[in-house]
Structure formats: structure tokens, C-alpha cells
Amino acid sequence: MGPTVYQSFHDKCWLYHLGWFCLKEKETNDTADYSAAKYCRMELLMQQSVSTVGSALEHMKRTHEAVNEKESKHISVAVSLIKYLVN
């Protein structure tokens, strides 16, 4: 005796659900791949930000040293001028 209409329909539904499962699995894998790529991109941006902050900090230190050096020279010149004017 061949398959009944119900069994045939049930088999089609099973194949449909199996296909749906495979599709969902593919979507899950695609989502996982996208998430991994997004994480890698965020990690790269974080490393670039840390590098930029490090460079900015070094630049700030050099600028601070240069300003302090100029300030010392200006104070020295001002003291010399005041001594000259007083004498």
C-alpha cells in the first residue's frame, strides 16, 4: 500500500521544516560571521585609538617641556633686565 495523502503531506512538511532549519542554521552562521567581523573591526579601531592616544600623550609631553623651557628663558631675561634697570 502506497503513502497516504496525510503521510505525503507530512513528509513534505518535514522536508519544509528541515529546509527551514538549514536556512536558519545558515542565517545563524552568517550572523556569527558578521559578529566576528564586527568584533575584529572594533578591536582594530580600539587599537588605533590607543595608538592615537599614546601619540597625543607624547606630543603633549614634548609641548609641555618646550613651554617650560621657554618660560625659564623668559624669566631669566626678565630678571636680567630688572637687575640692569635697578643698577
Buried (B, 14 or more C-beta within 10 A) or exposed (E): EEEEEEEEEEEEEEEEEEEEEEEEEEEEEEEEEEEEEEEEEEEEEEEEEEEEEEEEEEEEEEEEEEEEEEEEEEEEEEEEEEEEEEE
